[in-house]
């Protein structure tokens, strides 16, 4: 990923953590929109194609966003009545809260997607600057890749079913549940096998051995990394308390 070669991995991780944290802490729609724009631009050095992929990637969570929006809009009461259909009433505060929740999910999804694109080496480089043990890099990297890896495995097995003439969409619900159960156990066993293999390979690296350690892959923090780490919180504070009081 091009952005990782421009930004230090630690800066990249801090940006993702900062963006996802501030949108959870804030309930101001304008402020969350500004943070969402910054989260969208986190890979701007990779070109317009990367920015477009972030937007097009939202189709994976469109159903989730729609469900959250509808539930939040109907559950939140207060303000002016926007829509009144019998027992269903939508208030202005409900629409506001629904928009806030959906934008939060978008920012968190973008940040999680960005973190999942960092490999173990990048996490190791980042956490070595904080003098954290190597197993911390392993665990964080493993968890960041877990859901994308599960989705990839499921898609692969779903494709294999299609090649055998089995269409999940055409199967009865009873058969779907049985197929999903078989696929889930198969994927889980593969994940456990891979995690064991990766843990053994990490053990063979001697990550808890005594003595001075050396790293093959090293990257120094540059001036713009320090500028971003120090300046971005100030920018967010200015946006929140000065531009959007």
Buried (B, 14 or more C-beta within 10 A) or exposed (E): BEBBEBBBBBBBBBBBEBBBBBBEEBEBBEBBBBBBEBBBEBBEBBEEEBBEEBEEEBEEBEEEBEEBBEEBBBEBEEEEEEEEEEEEBBBEBBBBBBBBBBBBBBBBBBBBBBBBBBBBBBBBBBBBBEEBEBBEBBBBBBEBBEEEBBEEBBEEBBEEBEEEEEEEEEBEEEEEEEBEEEBEEEBEEBBEEEEEEBBEEBEEEEBEEEEEEEEEEEBEEEEEBEEBBEEBEEEBEEBBEEEBE
